[in-house]
């Protein structure tokens, strides 16, 4: 019976039905409390549903029941990173490595939170993994980890070589033609006249704040600075808006975004209310809550119609810095990140669409440049609190990280002090970036003066 139940839960999880998997596994751990497999899969499924406290509890139990399982320890450590428990996460990763020295994932996550010295045995282990019999995904993970190690050691040529090989092992699947066609369709629906005519509809709340932009643009830092105020809840990269527009795409006769043109104010208000119903309980006692799903920049026309008064913060960074930082990440859900030409093309499409939104929105977008955040954090905090409509409490300790989960590759970095060196870190690799700048020129990316 337990094997059948486990197989059904795995099938539900692998098919993307995380809620169903979570529910089955919750019953399973009650019936089979000593079976570590149920606890481990419950932890992973709960994490996929943004239920990180439950995920950590389940994975901790799985490790207690089966302490010799490297995968359980790695997954538990990953969930600990999100909460900022870096010391305990490091212990889990090192234990996982001791149990299975040939699995790259524990090494990879360890390098995200620990500066390893040049003589650390992890380097030779990762080099062996990268040249070994494992599949390309595992080799790429090892190479990304090596890139991180050598970057922190200041050996930038070696770091770039590892990052370049990692990206070669993870081919991009970006379709620029499909993306630009999609964005052109937004422009046909969400015109200035359309948005102006709907500015008094939808839900008029200002309580929800949307942060949009490209990956590695400083968005997590901006969210963190907002969330350090007691009245603001940083909720991370929420999927609710994507689910709403996905449902319209599947069920509206004209699809999305074309179908958005035919919807009434009542439709938009209903979608807005549904979004708030799902997201507000996660904000607990906060009066403002931040949705930092960067890809929502694509859906700003829909968001502006559903929430005409909600603040929208656009985080922006030098194109070379943003694209190179993305190139250095093991993104499994960003199809353009593994190729300079695709990164430049994607950036050009994003830049063009954001300029369009700025030209047609009745309410202004608030653009925050990463470079300005780093140069003058206090001024940025005042600006952000003004945008959010909350009191600027000078007595609040802005050096104390908000107590929340941060579910991005910046989970460690954003909890560290901010240094000016971060602005121009990309210039350490400038001699390798000729192909990127050629791609910028080819795709019409506008670079700052």
C-alpha positions, -999 to +999 in steps of 0.1 A: +000+000+000+028+025+009+046+019-024+014+026-044+007+057-024+043+069-029+041+062-067+008+082-069+023+111-050+054+111-072+033+111-103+012+140-090+044+159-081+061+153-115+029+163-134+030+197-116+000+190-094+018+201-062-013+207-041-026+172-048+009+157-040+011+177-008-023+165+003-016+129-004+018+131+013+003+148+044-020+118+048+009+094+041+032+108+068+004+103+093-001+067+082+036+060+078+054+083+102+087+064+101+091+063+063+116+091+054+106+090+017+071+105+024+086+133+046+112+141+020+088+144-009+064+163+013+092+188+019+099+193-017+062+196-027+056+221+001+086+242-010+071+243-045+039+257-030+058+284-011+051+267+022+087+269+034+082+264+071+063+231+064+090+222+038+118+226+064+099+207+090+093+178+067+128+176+053+143+179+088+122+149+098+134+130+067+170+137+076+164+125+112+148+092+099+175+086+072+206+106+081+227+088+054+206+101+025+227+128+007+197+141-013+175+147+017+203+167+034+209+188+002+172+196-001+170+205+036+200+227+032+185+245+003+154+253+022+175+266+051+193+290+027+160+306+019+154+314+056+189+327+062+200+298+084+234+297+065+254+279+092+230+250+095+227+249+057+264+246+054+264+217+079+238+199+058+257+204+025+290+192+040+273+162+054+257+155+020+291+158+004+307+134+029+279+109+021+281+113-017+313+131-029+302+127-066+269+146-065+273+182-077+242+197-061+255+199-025+287+215-038+268+239-059+246+252-030+276+252-007+294+276-030+264+300-029+269+307+008+306+299+016+338+314+003+360+284-003+397+288-002+420+279-031+432+247-015+397+234-007+392+198-018+358+208-033+377+223-063+393+190-074+361+171-066+341+195-088+366+193-116+364+155-115+326+156-116+327+181-146+348+157-166+331+125-155+303+103-167+274+123-153+249+140-176+253+175-190+230+191-163+252+178-135+284+187-152+270+222-158+261+225-121+297+216-112+311+242-136+288+269-123+300+261-088+337+263-100+329+296-116+316+309-083+346+297-064+372+313-087+352+345-090+354+349-052+391+342-054+395+370-079+408+346-106+384+360-132+399+343-163+395+309-147+361+318-135+349+329-169+362+297-185+342+276-161+311+297-165+314+296-203+317+258-203+287+256-179+266+276-203+277+255-233+265+224-214+231+240-209+218+251-243+194+280-244+159+275-258+149+311-262+126+319-292+131+357-298+105+358-326+078+343-304+086+367-276+085+398-298+052+386-314+038+382-279+049+416-268+035+432-300+002+417-291+002+435-257+008+468-275-023+462-297-045+456-266-032+478-239-031+511-257-030+545-240-067+550-247-076+516-233-057+521-201-070+557-197-106+545-200-101+518-173-082+538-147-113+541-124-121+504-127-105+472-113-095+473-076-083+507-065-061+494-037-025+507-032-017+480-007+000+456-032+033+466-047+047+450-078+084+448-085+093+440-121+124+439-143+150+415-156+167+389-134+198+401-115+186+437-116+187+443-079+151+435-074+157+412-043+176+440-026+148+465-033+122+441-019+144+435+011+148+472+018+110+476+017+104+445+038+127+458+066+098+481+075+074+464+099+044+474+077+056+457+046+057+420+038+081+408+011+063+378-005+089+370-031+083+358-067+046+350-066+029+329-092-007+341-087-007+366-116+008+342-140-019+317-131-046+342-137-034+352-172-027+316-179-063+307-171-075+335-195-052+322-222-066+287-218-103+295-214-111+328-232-122+322-268-097+348-280-069+338-257-045+362-240-038+390-244-064+395-272-092+384-249-083+411-223-096+437-247-132+424-244-133+420-206-153+445-185-144+464-154-162+438-134-141+411-150-109+429-140-122+436-105-130+400-101-095+389-112-080+415-088-101+404-059-092+367-066-055+377-066-058+395-033-078+367-018-049+343-025-020+367-016-032+387+014-032+358+039+006+355+033+011+391+044-001+383+079-003+416+098+015+438+073-004+467+056+016+465+024+028+434+005+053+430-023+050+407-053+084+404-068+077+382-098+100+399-123+082+384-153+051+404-145+068+432-166+052+414-195+017+416-179+018+452-167-010+462-191-032+436-174-020+445-139-025+482-145-061+475-156-068+452-126-049+475-101-049+510-116-034+526-084-010+499-073+026+510-072+049+494-098+086+495-092+109+488-121+143+477-110+170+484-136+207+476-139+234+482-165+226+458-193+261+442-192+260+437-155+225+422-156+232+399-185+266+387-173+251+381-138+224+360-154+250+342-175+267+332-142+236+316-127+222+281-131+188+292-141+165+263-149+135+285-159+151+313-178+157+300-214+178+329-226+203+328-198+228+304-213+238+323-245+251+359-250+231+365-282+198+353-265+205+373-234+210+404-255+179+397-276+158+391-245+171+423-229+162+443-261+127+429-260+123+437-223+137+472-228+114+480-257+083+468-238+092+487-207+096+519-227+062+512-242+045+508-208+061+540-196+047+559-226+011+548-222+004+544-184-017+570-168+000+563-135+038+565-134+062+536-131+089+541-105+123+531-119+150+522-094+185+518-107+206+492-089+236+515-091+218+542-071+207+517-045+243+507-038+256+543-039+230+557-014+209+531+004+193+556+028+181+578+000+167+547-018+149+536+014+132+571+017+122+569-020+108+534-016+088+542+014+073+572-003+063+550-032+048+525-009+029+551+011+044+542+045+060+562+072+098+568+070+107+555+105+143+567+109+146+547+142+141+514+125+174+494+121+179+491+083+209+467+088+187+440+102+174+416+076+137+410+074+126+377+088+113+360+057+122+335+031+141+347+000+137+323-028+162+335-054+199+330-062+204+363-042+192+347-009+227+349+006+239+380-011+210+402-001+216+395+036+252+408+033+264+444+036+262+463+003+295+475-012+302+499-040+324+472-057+292+453-067+284+480-092+314+474-115+321+438-107+312+429-143+342+450-156+365+423-142+353+402-172+352+430-198+379+415-220+356+384-225+325+404-233+331+414-269+304+389-281+279+403-256+284+439-267+283+429-304+249+412-296+237+444-278+245+464-309+229+438-332+196+438-312+195+475-305+200+474-268+204+510-255+234+513-232+237+541-205+260+569-212 
